[in-house]
Amino acid sequence: MRLAIFNQKGGVGKTTTALNLGAALSRAGTPPLLLDLDPQGHLSGIHGQAPLEANRSLFAFYQDLHSLHELEIDWQDIGQLIPAHQQLIKVDSIFGKGPAILNKLRLGLETAETSRPERPCLIDCCPYIGVLALNAIFACDRLLIPISTDYLSLQAADHITRTLQVLEPVLKRRVERRYLLTRFDRRRRMSDDVRNKLRERYSNEVLETVISENVTVAESPSLNRDVFRHNAASSGANDYKNLLAELIDRGDL
């Protein structure tokens, strides 16, 4: 199962969710493959020992025709990572937007999955629509959309919906999506307002689990740790454990 984590708005917890959902999967006995598809490389930076050379990053899959398997590195307590590199920003200008490049990641993952069909894949997307994000959307089985609890994020959710409506005739399928509320503060009425409005618009595609505003979640990436390694007893760790359980229960992972 491939889950792409995407939002065209920054600061919503996209990379944090990829990291901690990956750690939750590992703790549940199914270490995933994480793909860092963002030229900013925040997920790769949290790893702490990801190679710095472009030819050992995901860019080499596009530019140098390396297989995805060749580019994997181990990530203790999580699984495997294919790191990003800032050169990924050139993919749009180098390859354009033809069918071959848009389906490249899907085909690469299909090849990689022949030897590890049971391994889930989490794709941390860049926060804009270009070749890289389109690759993730074309490749994924589900799209997980983190939405922070502010009113601008509601606009971002609508923007993503319009984008997908344009893409789906090309894909010839509806992209299944799940909306995840992040930075949820139960003390603020706005958090409940945003949740209610999101449910009015997207009904059962909005996940019941929310990721609460939590110090452990916020500070763990700066320490090169997932939330479980930082403080497994924290409410943030419990939120991500519940998120995994809900996604499994719904058949999304």
C-alpha positions as CSV (number, residue, x, y, z in Angstrom):
1,M,0.0,0.0,0.0
2,R,1.3,3.4,-1.0
3,L,0.3,6.5,1.0
4,A,1.3,9.9,-0.3
5,I,1.3,12.7,2.3
6,F,0.5,16.0,0.5
7,N,-0.8,19.5,1.0
8,Q,-0.1,22.6,-1.1
9,K,0.0,24.6,2.1
10,G,3.2,24.5,4.3
11,G,3.4,24.2,8.0
12,V,0.6,21.6,8.4
13,G,2.7,18.7,9.7
14,K,3.3,16.8,6.5
15,T,6.9,15.7,7.2
16,T,6.2,15.1,10.9
17,T,3.3,12.9,9.9
18,A,5.4,10.9,7.5
19,L,8.1,10.4,10.1
20,N,5.8,9.4,13.0
21,L,3.4,7.3,11.0
22,G,6.5,5.5,9.7
23,A,7.7,4.9,13.2
24,A,4.2,3.7,14.3
25,L,4.2,1.2,11.4
26,S,7.7,-0.1,12.5
27,R,6.6,-0.5,16.1
28,A,3.6,-2.5,14.8
29,G,5.9,-4.9,13.1
30,T,5.7,-3.5,9.5
31,P,8.7,-1.2,8.8
32,P,7.9,1.0,5.8
33,L,9.8,2.5,2.9
34,L,9.8,6.3,3.2
35,L,10.4,8.4,0.1
36,D,11.5,12.0,0.6
37,L,10.1,13.7,-2.6
38,D,10.6,17.2,-1.3
39,P,13.8,19.1,-2.6
40,Q,13.9,20.8,0.8
41,G,14.8,17.4,2.3
42,H,13.4,17.9,5.8
43,L,12.7,14.2,6.2
44,S,16.2,13.3,5.1
45,G,17.6,15.8,7.5
46,I,15.8,14.2,10.4
47,H,17.4,10.9,9.5
48,G,20.7,12.6,10.3
49,Q,23.0,10.4,8.2
50,A,21.5,10.5,4.8
51,P,24.1,10.8,2.0
52,L,24.7,14.3,0.7
53,E,25.5,13.4,-2.9
54,A,22.8,13.8,-5.5
55,N,23.7,10.5,-7.1
56,R,22.8,8.7,-3.9
57,S,19.4,10.4,-3.6
58,L,16.0,10.1,-5.2
59,F,17.3,12.5,-7.9
60,A,19.5,9.7,-9.3
61,F,16.3,7.7,-9.9
62,Y,15.1,10.4,-12.3
63,Q,18.4,11.6,-13.7
64,D,20.7,8.6,-13.7
65,L,18.2,5.7,-14.0
66,H,19.2,4.1,-10.7
67,S,16.5,1.8,-9.4
68,L,14.7,2.8,-6.2
69,H,16.2,-0.3,-4.4
70,E,19.7,0.9,-5.1
71,L,19.0,4.2,-3.3
72,E,17.5,2.8,-0.1
73,I,19.3,3.4,3.2
74,D,18.3,1.9,6.6
75,W,16.6,4.0,9.2
76,Q,16.9,2.6,12.7
77,D,13.5,2.0,14.4
78,I,11.6,3.0,11.3
79,G,12.6,1.1,8.1
80,Q,14.2,2.3,4.9
81,L,14.5,5.8,3.4
82,I,15.2,7.1,-0.1
83,P,16.6,10.5,0.6
84,A,15.9,13.8,-1.2
85,H,18.4,16.2,-2.6
86,Q,18.0,19.9,-3.6
87,Q,18.7,18.9,-7.2
88,L,15.2,17.4,-7.3
89,I,13.9,21.0,-7.9
90,K,15.3,20.6,-11.5
91,V,13.1,17.6,-12.3
92,D,10.3,19.8,-13.8
93,S,12.6,21.7,-16.1
94,I,14.6,18.7,-17.2
95,F,11.8,16.2,-17.9
96,G,8.7,18.3,-18.7
97,K,5.3,16.8,-17.9
98,G,4.8,14.0,-20.4
99,P,3.1,10.7,-19.5
100,A,6.5,8.9,-19.2
101,I,7.8,11.1,-16.4
102,L,4.4,11.4,-14.6
103,N,4.3,7.6,-14.3
104,K,7.9,7.1,-13.5
105,L,7.6,6.7,-9.7
106,R,4.6,4.4,-10.0
107,L,6.6,2.1,-12.3
108,G,9.7,2.3,-10.1
109,L,7.7,1.3,-7.0
110,E,6.0,-1.5,-8.9
111,T,9.4,-2.9,-9.7
112,A,10.6,-2.5,-6.1
113,E,7.5,-4.2,-4.7
114,T,8.1,-7.4,-6.6
115,S,10.7,-8.4,-3.9
116,R,8.9,-6.7,-0.9
117,P,5.2,-6.7,-1.7
118,E,4.2,-6.6,1.9
119,R,6.1,-3.4,2.7
120,P,4.0,-0.2,3.0
121,C,5.4,3.0,1.4
122,L,5.0,6.5,2.7
123,I,5.7,9.4,0.3
124,D,6.5,12.8,1.8
125,C,5.6,15.2,-1.0
126,C,6.7,18.7,-1.8
127,P,4.2,21.4,-1.1
128,Y,3.4,22.5,-4.7
129,I,2.0,20.9,-7.8
130,G,4.8,19.9,-10.2
131,V,6.3,16.8,-11.6
132,L,7.3,15.4,-8.2
133,A,3.9,15.9,-6.6
134,L,2.2,14.5,-9.7
135,N,4.4,11.5,-9.5
136,A,3.3,10.8,-6.0
137,I,-0.4,11.3,-6.8
138,F,-0.1,9.0,-9.9
139,A,1.7,6.4,-7.8
140,C,-0.3,6.3,-4.5
141,D,-3.2,4.2,-3.4
142,R,-4.3,6.8,-1.0
143,L,-3.6,10.5,-0.4
144,L,-3.3,11.6,3.2
145,I,-3.9,15.4,3.5
146,P,-2.8,17.0,6.8
147,I,-4.9,20.0,7.7
148,S,-3.9,22.3,10.5
149,T,-6.8,23.7,12.5
150,D,-6.9,27.2,11.0
151,Y,-9.3,28.8,8.5
152,L,-6.6,29.1,5.8
153,S,-6.2,25.4,5.8
154,L,-9.9,25.0,4.9
155,Q,-9.1,27.0,1.7
156,A,-6.1,24.7,1.1
157,A,-8.3,21.6,1.3
158,D,-10.7,23.1,-1.3
159,H,-7.7,23.9,-3.5
160,I,-6.5,20.3,-3.4
161,T,-10.0,19.1,-4.2
162,R,-10.1,21.2,-7.3
163,T,-6.6,20.0,-8.3
164,L,-7.6,16.4,-8.0
165,Q,-10.8,17.0,-10.0
166,V,-8.6,18.2,-12.9
167,L,-6.3,15.2,-12.6
168,E,-8.8,12.4,-12.2
169,P,-9.9,12.3,-15.8
170,V,-6.3,11.8,-16.8
171,L,-5.8,9.1,-14.1
172,K,-9.1,7.5,-15.0
173,R,-9.9,6.9,-11.3
174,R,-10.9,8.8,-8.3
175,V,-7.9,9.5,-6.0
176,E,-9.0,8.2,-2.5
177,R,-8.1,10.8,0.1
178,R,-8.1,11.1,3.9
179,Y,-8.1,14.4,5.7
180,L,-6.1,14.5,9.0
181,L,-6.5,17.4,11.4
182,T,-3.1,18.4,12.9
183,R,-2.1,21.0,15.5
184,F,-5.5,20.4,17.1
185,D,-5.9,22.5,20.3
186,R,-9.0,21.4,22.3
187,R,-8.9,24.7,24.2
188,R,-9.6,26.7,21.1
189,R,-13.1,26.9,19.7
190,M,-11.6,27.4,16.2
191,S,-10.2,23.8,16.2
192,D,-13.8,22.4,16.6
193,D,-15.1,24.9,14.0
194,V,-12.5,23.8,11.4
195,R,-13.2,20.1,12.2
196,N,-17.0,20.6,11.8
197,K,-16.6,22.5,8.5
198,L,-14.2,19.9,7.1
199,R,-16.7,17.2,8.0
200,E,-19.5,19.1,6.3
201,R,-17.5,19.3,3.1
202,Y,-15.7,15.9,3.0
203,S,-17.9,13.7,5.3
204,N,-16.3,10.3,6.1
205,E,-13.0,11.2,4.3
206,V,-12.1,13.2,7.4
207,L,-10.3,10.9,9.9
208,E,-11.7,10.6,13.5
209,T,-8.1,10.7,14.8
210,V,-6.6,14.2,15.3
211,I,-3.0,15.1,16.0
212,S,-3.1,17.4,19.1
213,E,-0.8,20.4,19.6
214,N,2.0,18.8,21.5
215,V,5.5,19.8,22.6
216,T,6.9,16.3,22.0
217,V,5.6,16.2,18.4
218,A,7.0,19.7,17.7
219,E,10.5,19.2,19.2
220,S,11.3,15.6,18.3
221,P,12.4,16.3,14.7
222,S,15.0,18.8,15.9
223,L,16.5,16.0,17.9
224,N,16.6,13.6,14.9
225,R,13.9,11.5,16.6
226,D,10.4,10.3,15.9
227,V,7.9,11.0,18.6
228,F,8.1,7.5,20.0
229,R,11.8,7.5,20.5
230,H,11.5,11.0,22.1
231,N,8.7,10.2,24.5
232,A,6.6,7.1,23.8
233,A,4.3,8.0,26.7
234,S,3.4,11.4,25.3
235,S,-0.1,12.3,24.0
236,G,1.5,13.0,20.6
237,A,2.9,9.4,20.4
238,N,-0.6,8.1,21.4
239,D,-2.2,10.2,18.6
240,Y,0.1,8.7,15.9
241,K,-0.6,5.2,17.3
242,N,-4.3,5.9,17.0
243,L,-3.8,7.3,13.5
244,L,-2.2,4.1,12.4
245,A,-4.9,2.0,14.0
246,E,-7.6,4.0,12.2
247,L,-5.9,3.8,8.8
248,I,-5.5,0.0,9.2
249,D,-9.1,-0.3,10.2
250,R,-10.3,1.6,7.2
251,G,-8.1,-0.4,4.8
252,D,-5.8,2.5,4.0
253,L,-2.6,0.8,5.2
